[in-house]
Amino acid sequence: MTPRVQGARASFPPAERQAIEDLACVEPASVGWQVTHWSQQSLAAAVGELEYLEYVDSIHQTTVGDILHEADLQLHRFRYWKTTVWDDEAVARALKILWYYERIDWLWQRGEILLCADEQPNLQVLERARPIQRVRPGQMERQEFEYLRHGTLNLLVGLTVHNGHMWAECLERNDGAHFRPAVRRWLHPYGWAKRIHLVIDNWSSHVSEDTTAFFREVSPRIHVLLTPVHASWLNQAESLLEAFSKRYLRRGSWCSREQMIQHIAQSREEYNHRYAHPFQWEWSCRDFRFWLNNTPGIIHCRT
């Protein structure tokens, strides 16, 4: 029988390495620990306390780290996710939006246009307490950690899908009373269109009775396409927000709300001139159906 080893850093038998990997993947409470998640240190301690390994009394946390690294288990990382229940209504909404994405040029030739809208609420207006030190040879850009708050903004953006052009407006409040007039101003230049197809998510200001009545008032010119609940990724305006924020909002410093509002207005024009282009949307209705029916873990409720 192989002797028991204290704090071994040598190679472990495959079965014992697998045991450590399995323990890393269970909830700590299931083995009597009250921590919310494992660390290398707590996992190493648990291995020793639980006598989890047949031939090892204890194991050093760096050895645990080596084992986890080889198994691609990252205890220090996590991310949020949303569960979309793909019932008949959600599937129908997704397929309808994808159908329009596949026919952007055809719609344009018919005198119809496809638009997307999305908000970034409570965008903080932050001013760094000291001037930003720009990049120079041998030194990366440095920003002061401390900052001054100047309130928040609610950024509403619109995307013209066939050419990628951006529209933007900052709202005083992220509610229907401010959303509806802004949308009316955005849509005014498209008076020539025979029909406007508008993709939006299920935010309360988009689906309230007053907003529904607003869209009905201008119907049938405006055709609203609501994304499924927790599936706003089907809205290409989310990609627009990411592209715009990456270039024009991140790492910025603003001394007032007015300065940031002016910056956004000027940046929108530059974005349209330098960067705007149709997003390469690769998902089709066929791709969605295949993903829905062949991906484990998808909650697909057929009625």
ZADO-1210 file (C-alpha; in nm, 4 decimals, padded with zeros to 6 digits):
<atoms>
<atom x="00.0000" y="00.0000" z="00.0000" code="MET" pos="1"/>
<atom x="00.1312" y="00.3472" z="-00.0881" code="THR" pos="2"/>
<atom x="00.2305" y="00.5433" z="00.2277" code="PRO" pos="3"/>
<atom x="00.0234" y="00.8507" z="00.3240" code="ARG" pos="4"/>
<atom x="00.1969" y="01.1731" z="00.2253" code="VAL" pos="5"/>
<atom x="00.1926" y="01.5094" z="00.4095" code="GLN" pos="6"/>
<atom x="00.1522" y="01.8151" z="00.1846" code="GLY" pos="7"/>
<atom x="00.2489" y="01.6283" z="-00.1285" code="ALA" pos="8"/>
<atom x="00.3380" y="01.8325" z="-00.4348" code="ARG" pos="9"/>
<atom x="00.4250" y="01.5267" z="-00.6375" code="ALA" pos="10"/>
<atom x="00.1926" y="01.3943" z="-00.9044" code="SER" pos="11"/>
<atom x="-00.1307" y="01.2526" z="-00.7712" code="PHE" pos="12"/>
<atom x="-00.3064" y="00.9369" z="-00.8883" code="PRO" pos="13"/>
<atom x="-00.5782" y="01.0192" z="-01.1428" code="PRO" pos="14"/>
<atom x="-00.8544" y="00.9039" z="-00.9087" code="ALA" pos="15"/>
<atom x="-00.7404" y="01.1420" z="-00.6340" code="GLU" pos="16"/>
<atom x="-00.7025" y="01.4342" z="-00.8722" code="ARG" pos="17"/>
<atom x="-01.0552" y="01.3636" z="-00.9928" code="GLN" pos="18"/>
<atom x="-01.1782" y="01.3600" z="-00.6322" code="ALA" pos="19"/>
<atom x="-01.0377" y="01.7094" z="-00.5760" code="ILE" pos="20"/>
<atom x="-01.1936" y="01.8332" z="-00.8991" code="GLU" pos="21"/>
<atom x="-01.5295" y="01.6825" z="-00.7977" code="ASP" pos="22"/>
<atom x="-01.5164" y="01.8509" z="-00.4568" code="LEU" pos="23"/>
<atom x="-01.4437" y="02.1865" z="-00.6233" code="ALA" pos="24"/>
<atom x="-01.7663" y="02.1486" z="-00.8233" code="CYS" pos="25"/>
<atom x="-02.0065" y="02.0914" z="-00.5322" code="VAL" pos="26"/>
<atom x="-02.1681" y="02.3462" z="-00.3016" code="GLU" pos="27"/>
<atom x="-01.9574" y="02.3810" z="00.0153" code="PRO" pos="28"/>
<atom x="-02.2679" y="02.3459" z="00.2349" code="ALA" pos="29"/>
<atom x="-02.3191" y="01.9935" z="00.1006" code="SER" pos="30"/>
<atom x="-02.0027" y="01.8831" z="00.2841" code="VAL" pos="31"/>
<atom x="-02.0593" y="02.0888" z="00.5988" code="GLY" pos="32"/>
<atom x="-01.8810" y="02.4126" z="00.5071" code="TRP" pos="33"/>
<atom x="-02.0714" y="02.7431" z="00.5305" code="GLN" pos="34"/>
<atom x="-01.8580" y="02.9474" z="00.2884" code="VAL" pos="35"/>
<atom x="-02.0520" y="03.0535" z="-00.0178" code="THR" pos="36"/>
<atom x="-01.7822" y="02.9375" z="-00.2583" code="HIS" pos="37"/>
<atom x="-01.4515" y="02.7534" z="-00.2565" code="TRP" pos="38"/>
<atom x="-01.1088" y="02.9133" z="-00.2708" code="SER" pos="39"/>
<atom x="-00.7848" y="02.7220" z="-00.3174" code="GLN" pos="40"/>
<atom x="-00.7133" y="02.7634" z="00.0549" code="GLN" pos="41"/>
<atom x="-01.0548" y="02.6492" z="00.1784" code="SER" pos="42"/>
<atom x="-01.0621" y="02.3621" z="-00.0700" code="LEU" pos="43"/>
<atom x="-00.7235" y="02.2386" z="00.0489" code="ALA" pos="44"/>
<atom x="-00.8419" y="02.2598" z="00.4108" code="ALA" pos="45"/>
<atom x="-01.1593" y="02.0705" z="00.3286" code="ALA" pos="46"/>
<atom x="-00.9641" y="01.7925" z="00.1627" code="VAL" pos="47"/>
<atom x="-00.7658" y="01.7445" z="00.4845" code="GLY" pos="48"/>
<atom x="-01.0575" y="01.7768" z="00.7274" code="GLU" pos="49"/>
<atom x="-01.2870" y="01.5463" z="00.5352" code="LEU" pos="50"/>
<atom x="-01.0146" y="01.2876" z="00.4770" code="GLU" pos="51"/>
<atom x="-01.1225" y="01.3139" z="00.1202" code="TYR" pos="52"/>
<atom x="-00.8205" y="01.1375" z="-00.0255" code="LEU" pos="53"/>
<atom x="-00.7255" y="00.7812" z="00.0474" code="GLU" pos="54"/>
<atom x="-00.3470" y="00.8315" z="00.0470" code="TYR" pos="55"/>
<atom x="-00.3088" y="01.1982" z="00.1486" code="VAL" pos="56"/>
<atom x="-00.3622" y="01.3522" z="00.4934" code="ASP" pos="57"/>
<atom x="-00.3265" y="01.7093" z="00.3687" code="SER" pos="58"/>
<atom x="-00.2502" y="01.9015" z="00.0554" code="ILE" pos="59"/>
<atom x="-00.1029" y="02.2460" z="00.0000" code="HIS" pos="60"/>
<atom x="-00.3209" y="02.5116" z="-00.1624" code="GLN" pos="61"/>
<atom x="-00.0660" y="02.5654" z="-00.4400" code="THR" pos="62"/>
<atom x="-00.0969" y="02.1981" z="-00.5318" code="THR" pos="63"/>
<atom x="-00.4732" y="02.2380" z="-00.5365" code="VAL" pos="64"/>
<atom x="-00.4206" y="02.5373" z="-00.7636" code="GLY" pos="65"/>
<atom x="-00.2090" y="02.3315" z="-01.0035" code="ASP" pos="66"/>
<atom x="-00.4738" y="02.0582" z="-01.0180" code="ILE" pos="67"/>
<atom x="-00.7549" y="02.3075" z="-01.0771" code="LEU" pos="68"/>
<atom x="-00.5539" y="02.4900" z="-01.3426" code="HIS" pos="69"/>
<atom x="-00.5013" y="02.1703" z="-01.5393" code="GLU" pos="70"/>
<atom x="-00.8737" y="02.0933" z="-01.5088" code="ALA" pos="71"/>
<atom x="-00.9659" y="02.4504" z="-01.6176" code="ASP" pos="72"/>
<atom x="-01.1628" y="02.5083" z="-01.2953" code="LEU" pos="73"/>
<atom x="-01.1595" y="02.8790" z="-01.2022" code="GLN" pos="74"/>
<atom x="-01.2821" y="02.9193" z="-00.8455" code="LEU" pos="75"/>
<atom x="-01.2207" y="03.2948" z="-00.8388" code="HIS" pos="76"/>
<atom x="-01.4524" y="03.3735" z="-01.1287" code="ARG" pos="77"/>
<atom x="-01.8276" y="03.3830" z="-01.1704" code="PHE" pos="78"/>
<atom x="-02.0833" y="03.5575" z="-01.3855" code="ARG" pos="79"/>
<atom x="-02.4567" y="03.6203" z="-01.3811" code="TYR" pos="80"/>
<atom x="-02.6927" y="03.4604" z="-01.6286" code="TRP" pos="81"/>
<atom x="-03.0626" y="03.4867" z="-01.6993" code="LYS" pos="82"/>
<atom x="-03.2944" y="03.1958" z="-01.7614" code="THR" pos="83"/>
<atom x="-03.5126" y="03.2294" z="-02.0688" code="THR" pos="84"/>
<atom x="-03.8096" y="02.9934" z="-02.0781" code="VAL" pos="85"/>
<atom x="-03.8659" y="02.9200" z="-02.4444" code="TRP" pos="86"/>
<atom x="-04.2405" y="02.8703" z="-02.4556" code="ASP" pos="87"/>
<atom x="-04.4430" y="02.9072" z="-02.7742" code="ASP" pos="88"/>
<atom x="-04.4764" y="03.2844" z="-02.7386" code="GLU" pos="89"/>
<atom x="-04.1045" y="03.3397" z="-02.6751" code="ALA" pos="90"/>
<atom x="-04.0054" y="03.1178" z="-02.9683" code="VAL" pos="91"/>
<atom x="-04.2499" y="03.2992" z="-03.1964" code="ALA" pos="92"/>
<atom x="-04.1091" y="03.6394" z="-03.0934" code="ARG" pos="93"/>
<atom x="-03.7517" y="03.5291" z="-03.1558" code="ALA" pos="94"/>
<atom x="-03.8294" y="03.3774" z="-03.4948" code="LEU" pos="95"/>
<atom x="-04.0161" y="03.6906" z="-03.6033" code="LYS" pos="96"/>
<atom x="-03.7235" y="03.9187" z="-03.5150" code="ILE" pos="97"/>
<atom x="-03.4735" y="03.6883" z="-03.6857" code="LEU" pos="98"/>
<atom x="-03.6997" y="03.6747" z="-03.9924" code="TRP" pos="99"/>
<atom x="-03.6760" y="04.0525" z="-04.0229" code="TYR" pos="100"/>
<atom x="-03.2991" y="04.0524" z="-03.9683" code="TYR" pos="101"/>
<atom x="-03.2645" y="03.8108" z="-04.2604" code="GLU" pos="102"/>
<atom x="-03.4606" y="04.0435" z="-04.4903" code="ARG" pos="103"/>
<atom x="-03.3165" y="04.3878" z="-04.4197" code="ILE" pos="104"/>
<atom x="-03.2335" y="04.4695" z="-04.7842" code="ASP" pos="105"/>
<atom x="-03.5654" y="04.3310" z="-04.9063" code="TRP" pos="106"/>
<atom x="-03.7507" y="04.5543" z="-04.6593" code="LEU" pos="107"/>
<atom x="-03.5473" y="04.8569" z="-04.7715" code="TRP" pos="108"/>
<atom x="-03.6362" y="04.7940" z="-05.1343" code="GLN" pos="109"/>
<atom x="-04.0047" y="04.7843" z="-05.0359" code="ARG" pos="110"/>
<atom x="-03.9798" y="05.1223" z="-04.8642" code="GLY" pos="111"/>
<atom x="-03.9805" y="04.9683" z="-04.5160" code="GLU" pos="112"/>
<atom x="-03.7147" y="05.0142" z="-04.2480" code="ILE" pos="113"/>
<atom x="-03.5985" y="04.8074" z="-03.9507" code="LEU" pos="114"/>
<atom x="-03.4942" y="04.9924" z="-03.6337" code="LEU" pos="115"/>
<atom x="-03.3785" y="04.8827" z="-03.2868" code="CYS" pos="116"/>
<atom x="-03.3836" y="05.0808" z="-02.9623" code="ALA" pos="117"/>
<atom x="-03.2324" y="05.0214" z="-02.6194" code="ASP" pos="118"/>
<atom x="-03.1460" y="05.2152" z="-02.3024" code="GLU" pos="119"/>
<atom x="-02.8503" y="05.2343" z="-02.0708" code="GLN" pos="120"/>
<atom x="-03.0105" y="05.3672" z="-01.7523" code="PRO" pos="121"/>
<atom x="-02.8320" y="05.5313" z="-01.4590" code="ASN" pos="122"/>
<atom x="-02.5104" y="05.5958" z="-01.6468" code="LEU" pos="123"/>
<atom x="-02.2838" y="05.7561" z="-01.3872" code="GLN" pos="124"/>
<atom x="-02.1251" y="06.0920" z="-01.4601" code="VAL" pos="125"/>
<atom x="-01.7852" y="06.0603" z="-01.2932" code="LEU" pos="126"/>
<atom x="-01.4996" y="06.3075" z="-01.2780" code="GLU" pos="127"/>
<atom x="-01.1557" y="06.1831" z="-01.1772" code="ARG" pos="128"/>
<atom x="-01.0173" y="06.3717" z="-00.8762" code="ALA" pos="129"/>
<atom x="-00.6877" y="06.4304" z="-01.0627" code="ARG" pos="130"/>
<atom x="-00.6196" y="06.4730" z="-01.4363" code="PRO" pos="131"/>
<atom x="-00.5723" y="06.1536" z="-01.6351" code="ILE" pos="132"/>
<atom x="-00.2055" y="06.0787" z="-01.7078" code="GLN" pos="133"/>
<atom x="-00.1976" y="05.9736" z="-02.0700" code="ARG" pos="134"/>
<atom x="00.0061" y="05.6869" z="-02.2069" code="VAL" pos="135"/>
<atom x="00.3758" y="05.7442" z="-02.2775" code="ARG" pos="136"/>
<atom x="00.6712" y="05.5194" z="-02.3614" code="PRO" pos="137"/>
<atom x="00.7146" y="05.2593" z="-02.0891" code="GLY" pos="138"/>
<atom x="00.4041" y="05.3675" z="-01.8941" code="GLN" pos="139"/>
<atom x="00.0407" y="05.2820" z="-01.9456" code="MET" pos="140"/>
<atom x="-00.2363" y="05.5371" z="-01.9035" code="GLU" pos="141"/>
<atom x="-00.3132" y="05.6046" z="-01.5380" code="ARG" pos="142"/>
<atom x="-00.6360" y="05.7307" z="-01.3831" code="GLN" pos="143"/>
<atom x="-00.6907" y="05.8582" z="-01.0328" code="GLU" pos="144"/>
<atom x="-00.8830" y="05.6032" z="-00.8269" code="PHE" pos="145"/>
<atom x="-01.0866" y="05.8687" z="-00.6433" code="GLU" pos="146"/>
<atom x="-01.3665" y="06.0419" z="-00.8314" code="TYR" pos="147"/>
<atom x="-01.6431" y="06.2999" z="-00.7949" code="LEU" pos="148"/>
<atom x="-02.0036" y="06.2145" z="-00.8762" code="ARG" pos="149"/>
<atom x="-02.2141" y="06.4466" z="-01.0887" code="HIS" pos="150"/>
<atom x="-02.5347" y="06.2461" z="-01.1015" code="GLY" pos="151"/>
<atom x="-02.6512" y="06.0010" z="-01.3640" code="THR" pos="152"/>
<atom x="-02.7805" y="05.9945" z="-01.7207" code="LEU" pos="153"/>
<atom x="-03.0308" y="05.7729" z="-01.8968" code="ASN" pos="154"/>
<atom x="-02.9021" y="05.7077" z="-02.2481" code="LEU" pos="155"/>
<atom x="-03.1509" y="05.5994" z="-02.5137" code="LEU" pos="156"/>
<atom x="-03.0006" y="05.4812" z="-02.8430" code="VAL" pos="157"/>
<atom x="-03.1523" y="05.3830" z="-03.1727" code="GLY" pos="158"/>
<atom x="-03.0025" y="05.1747" z="-03.4522" code="LEU" pos="159"/>
<atom x="-03.0895" y="05.1858" z="-03.8206" code="THR" pos="160"/>
<atom x="-03.0183" y="04.8220" z="-03.8960" code="VAL" pos="161"/>
<atom x="-02.9495" y="04.8356" z="-04.2693" code="HIS" pos="162"/>
<atom x="-02.6591" y="05.0835" z="-04.2363" code="ASN" pos="163"/>
<atom x="-02.5655" y="05.0720" z="-03.8669" code="GLY" pos="164"/>
<atom x="-02.6272" y="05.4430" z="-03.8075" code="HIS" pos="165"/>
<atom x="-02.6869" y="05.5542" z="-03.4514" code="MET" pos="166"/>
<atom x="-02.9313" y="05.7936" z="-03.2927" code="TRP" pos="167"/>
<atom x="-02.9030" y="05.8901" z="-02.9252" code="ALA" pos="168"/>
<atom x="-03.0757" y="06.1089" z="-02.6694" code="GLU" pos="169"/>
<atom x="-03.0218" y="06.1523" z="-02.2951" code="CYS" pos="170"/>
<atom x="-03.3426" y="06.1295" z="-02.0922" code="LEU" pos="171"/>
<atom x="-03.4033" y="06.2981" z="-01.7581" code="GLU" pos="172"/>
<atom x="-03.5811" y="05.9869" z="-01.6350" code="ARG" pos="173"/>
<atom x="-03.5998" y="05.6323" z="-01.7656" code="ASN" pos="174"/>
<atom x="-03.9775" y="05.6101" z="-01.7887" code="ASP" pos="175"/>
<atom x="-04.2514" y="05.6065" z="-02.0474" code="GLY" pos="176"/>
<atom x="-04.3261" y="05.9780" z="-02.0135" code="ALA" pos="177"/>
<atom x="-03.9755" y="06.0555" z="-02.1427" code="HIS" pos="178"/>
<atom x="-03.9373" y="05.7522" z="-02.3687" code="PHE" pos="179"/>
<atom x="-04.2390" y="05.8230" z="-02.5901" code="ARG" pos="180"/>
<atom x="-04.1549" y="06.1843" z="-02.6904" code="PRO" pos="181"/>
<atom x="-03.7951" y="06.0820" z="-02.7578" code="ALA" pos="182"/>
<atom x="-03.9077" y="05.7990" z="-02.9862" code="VAL" pos="183"/>
<atom x="-04.1402" y="06.0396" z="-03.1695" code="ARG" pos="184"/>
<atom x="-03.8459" y="06.2753" z="-03.2334" code="ARG" pos="185"/>
<atom x="-03.6301" y="05.9834" z="-03.3489" code="TRP" pos="186"/>
<atom x="-03.8892" y="05.8512" z="-03.5918" code="LEU" pos="187"/>
<atom x="-03.9839" y="06.1892" z="-03.7395" code="HIS" pos="188"/>
<atom x="-03.7176" y="06.1801" z="-04.0198" code="PRO" pos="189"/>
<atom x="-03.8531" y="05.8429" z="-04.1317" code="TYR" pos="190"/>
<atom x="-04.1852" y="05.9874" z="-04.2397" code="GLY" pos="191"/>
<atom x="-04.1119" y="05.8625" z="-04.5935" code="TRP" pos="192"/>
<atom x="-04.1152" y="05.4969" z="-04.4855" code="ALA" pos="193"/>
<atom x="-04.4198" y="05.2898" z="-04.5725" code="LYS" pos="194"/>
<atom x="-04.3704" y="05.0978" z="-04.2521" code="ARG" pos="195"/>
<atom x="-04.1291" y="05.1061" z="-03.9580" code="ILE" pos="196"/>
<atom x="-04.0437" y="04.7821" z="-03.7789" code="HIS" pos="197"/>
<atom x="-03.9120" y="04.8564" z="-03.4293" code="LEU" pos="198"/>
<atom x="-03.7299" y="04.6024" z="-03.2093" code="VAL" pos="199"/>
<atom x="-03.7416" y="04.6797" z="-02.8346" code="ILE" pos="200"/>
<atom x="-03.7199" y="04.4786" z="-02.5145" code="ASP" pos="201"/>
<atom x="-03.9784" y="04.4317" z="-02.2394" code="ASN" pos="202"/>
<atom x="-03.8773" y="04.7237" z="-02.0187" code="TRP" pos="203"/>
<atom x="-04.1792" y="04.8628" z="-01.8341" code="SER" pos="204"/>
<atom x="-04.1720" y="05.1930" z="-02.0238" code="SER" pos="205"/>
<atom x="-04.1932" y="04.9990" z="-02.3525" code="HIS" pos="206"/>
<atom x="-04.4951" y="04.7840" z="-02.2660" code="VAL" pos="207"/>
<atom x="-04.7000" y="05.0145" z="-02.0428" code="SER" pos="208"/>
<atom x="-05.0583" y="05.0940" z="-02.1401" code="GLU" pos="209"/>
<atom x="-04.9663" y="05.4505" z="-02.2350" code="ASP" pos="210"/>
<atom x="-04.6792" y="05.3344" z="-02.4591" code="THR" pos="211"/>
<atom x="-04.8970" y="05.0670" z="-02.6178" code="THR" pos="212"/>
<atom x="-05.1578" y="05.3347" z="-02.6898" code="ALA" pos="213"/>
<atom x="-04.8838" y="05.5617" z="-02.8301" code="PHE" pos="214"/>
<atom x="-04.7731" y="05.2969" z="-03.0800" code="PHE" pos="215"/>
<atom x="-05.1343" y="05.2184" z="-03.1639" code="ARG" pos="216"/>
<atom x="-05.1895" y="05.5865" z="-03.2367" code="GLU" pos="217"/>
<atom x="-04.9299" y="05.5824" z="-03.5152" code="VAL" pos="218"/>
<atom x="-05.0166" y="05.2284" z="-03.6313" code="SER" pos="219"/>
<atom x="-05.0102" y="05.0702" z="-03.8837" code="PRO" pos="220"/>
<atom x="-04.6898" y="05.2532" z="-03.9808" code="ARG" pos="221"/>
<atom x="-04.5061" y="05.1299" z="-03.6699" code="ILE" pos="222"/>
<atom x="-04.4797" y="04.7570" z="-03.6160" code="HIS" pos="223"/>
<atom x="-04.3393" y="04.6788" z="-03.2693" code="VAL" pos="224"/>
<atom x="-04.1314" y="04.3624" z="-03.2265" code="LEU" pos="225"/>
<atom x="-04.0817" y="04.2754" z="-02.8581" code="LEU" pos="226"/>
<atom x="-03.7904" y="04.0502" z="-02.7664" code="THR" pos="227"/>
<atom x="-03.8691" y="03.7485" z="-02.5462" code="PRO" pos="228"/>
<atom x="-03.8307" y="03.7984" z="-02.1713" code="VAL" pos="229"/>
<atom x="-03.4606" y="03.7699" z="-02.0701" code="HIS" pos="230"/>
<atom x="-03.3599" y="03.7506" z="-02.4374" code="ALA" pos="231"/>
<atom x="-03.2809" y="04.1143" z="-02.5112" code="SER" pos="232"/>
<atom x="-02.9616" y="03.9928" z="-02.6829" code="TRP" pos="233"/>
<atom x="-03.1858" y="03.9564" z="-02.9878" code="LEU" pos="234"/>
<atom x="-03.1929" y="04.3365" z="-02.9987" code="ASN" pos="235"/>
<atom x="-02.9024" y="04.4627" z="-03.2103" code="GLN" pos="236"/>
<atom x="-02.9157" y="04.7955" z="-03.0247" code="ALA" pos="237"/>
<atom x="-02.7373" y="04.6152" z="-02.7396" code="GLU" pos="238"/>
<atom x="-02.4427" y="04.5597" z="-02.9740" code="SER" pos="239"/>
<atom x="-02.4566" y="04.9278" z="-03.0673" code="LEU" pos="240"/>
<atom x="-02.4434" y="05.0346" z="-02.7019" code="LEU" pos="241"/>
<atom x="-02.1394" y="04.8143" z="-02.6465" code="GLU" pos="242"/>
<atom x="-01.9599" y="04.9470" z="-02.9559" code="ALA" pos="243"/>
<atom x="-02.0343" y="05.3103" z="-02.8690" code="PHE" pos="244"/>
<atom x="-01.9482" y="05.2769" z="-02.4986" code="SER" pos="245"/>
<atom x="-01.6184" y="05.1070" z="-02.5769" code="LYS" pos="246"/>
<atom x="-01.5009" y="05.3993" z="-02.7884" code="ARG" pos="247"/>
<atom x="-01.6671" y="05.7027" z="-02.6332" code="TYR" pos="248"/>
<atom x="-01.7698" y="05.6418" z="-02.2715" code="LEU" pos="249"/>
<atom x="-01.5205" y="05.4098" z="-02.1053" code="ARG" pos="250"/>
<atom x="-01.2237" y="05.5788" z="-01.9382" code="ARG" pos="251"/>
<atom x="-01.3898" y="05.9181" z="-01.9709" code="GLY" pos="252"/>
<atom x="-01.3965" y="06.1943" z="-01.7085" code="SER" pos="253"/>
<atom x="-01.6784" y="06.4512" z="-01.6991" code="TRP" pos="254"/>
<atom x="-01.6983" y="06.7633" z="-01.4853" code="CYS" pos="255"/>
<atom x="-02.0780" y="06.7922" z="-01.5228" code="SER" pos="256"/>
<atom x="-02.3847" y="06.6227" z="-01.6668" code="ARG" pos="257"/>
<atom x="-02.4050" y="06.8913" z="-01.9325" code="GLU" pos="258"/>
<atom x="-02.0510" y="06.8160" z="-02.0492" code="GLN" pos="259"/>
<atom x="-02.1268" y="06.4459" z="-02.0836" code="MET" pos="260"/>
<atom x="-02.4541" y="06.5124" z="-02.2666" code="ILE" pos="261"/>
<atom x="-02.2710" y="06.7390" z="-02.5124" code="GLN" pos="262"/>
<atom x="-01.9979" y="06.4771" z="-02.5532" code="HIS" pos="263"/>
<atom x="-02.2523" y="06.2084" z="-02.6379" code="ILE" pos="264"/>
<atom x="-02.4213" y="06.4329" z="-02.8942" code="ALA" pos="265"/>
<atom x="-02.0912" y="06.5118" z="-03.0668" code="GLN" pos="266"/>
<atom x="-01.9660" y="06.1552" z="-03.0408" code="SER" pos="267"/>
<atom x="-02.2775" y="06.0202" z="-03.2085" code="ARG" pos="268"/>
<atom x="-02.1982" y="06.2189" z="-03.5202" code="GLU" pos="269"/>
<atom x="-01.8380" y="06.0999" z="-03.5203" code="GLU" pos="270"/>
<atom x="-01.9419" y="05.7388" z="-03.4618" code="TYR" pos="271"/>
<atom x="-02.1743" y="05.7512" z="-03.7622" code="ASN" pos="272"/>
<atom x="-01.9012" y="05.9042" z="-03.9770" code="HIS" pos="273"/>
<atom x="-01.6108" y="05.6805" z="-03.8730" code="ARG" pos="274"/>
<atom x="-01.7461" y="05.3527" z="-03.7388" code="TYR" pos="275"/>
<atom x="-02.1092" y="05.2928" z="-03.8320" code="ALA" pos="276"/>
<atom x="-02.1725" y="04.9814" z="-04.0389" code="HIS" pos="277"/>
<atom x="-02.4331" y="04.7050" z="-04.0413" code="PRO" pos="278"/>
<atom x="-02.3641" y="04.4516" z="-03.7683" code="PHE" pos="279"/>
<atom x="-02.2703" y="04.1066" z="-03.8947" code="GLN" pos="280"/>
<atom x="-02.5655" y="03.9206" z="-03.7524" code="TRP" pos="281"/>
<atom x="-02.5019" y="03.5530" z="-03.8185" code="GLU" pos="282"/>
<atom x="-02.8015" y="03.3917" z="-03.6496" code="TRP" pos="283"/>
<atom x="-03.0854" y="03.2857" z="-03.8764" code="SER" pos="284"/>
<atom x="-03.4212" y="03.1266" z="-03.7988" code="CYS" pos="285"/>
<atom x="-03.2672" y="02.7928" z="-03.8950" code="ARG" pos="286"/>
<atom x="-02.9730" y="02.8446" z="-03.6580" code="ASP" pos="287"/>
<atom x="-03.2089" y="02.9372" z="-03.3739" code="PHE" pos="288"/>
<atom x="-03.4237" y="02.6262" z="-03.4213" code="ARG" pos="289"/>
<atom x="-03.1157" y="02.4023" z="-03.4274" code="PHE" pos="290"/>
<atom x="-02.9779" y="02.5659" z="-03.1102" code="TRP" pos="291"/>
<atom x="-03.3139" y="02.5384" z="-02.9371" code="LEU" pos="292"/>
<atom x="-03.3560" y="02.1694" z="-03.0095" code="ASN" pos="293"/>
<atom x="-02.9969" y="02.0491" z="-02.9686" code="ASN" pos="294"/>
<atom x="-02.8428" y="02.2468" z="-02.6809" code="THR" pos="295"/>
<atom x="-02.8470" y="02.0843" z="-02.3338" code="PRO" pos="296"/>
<atom x="-02.9870" y="02.2987" z="-02.0530" code="GLY" pos="297"/>
<atom x="-03.2239" y="02.5004" z="-02.2706" code="ILE" pos="298"/>
<atom x="-03.5695" y="02.5283" z="-02.1111" code="ILE" pos="299"/>
<atom x="-03.7961" y="02.4617" z="-02.4082" code="HIS" pos="300"/>
<atom x="-04.1633" y="02.4292" z="-02.3157" code="CYS" pos="301"/>
<atom x="-04.3795" y="02.3171" z="-02.6060" code="ARG" pos="302"/>
<atom x="-04.7543" y="02.3561" z="-02.5595" code="THR" pos="303"/>
</atoms>
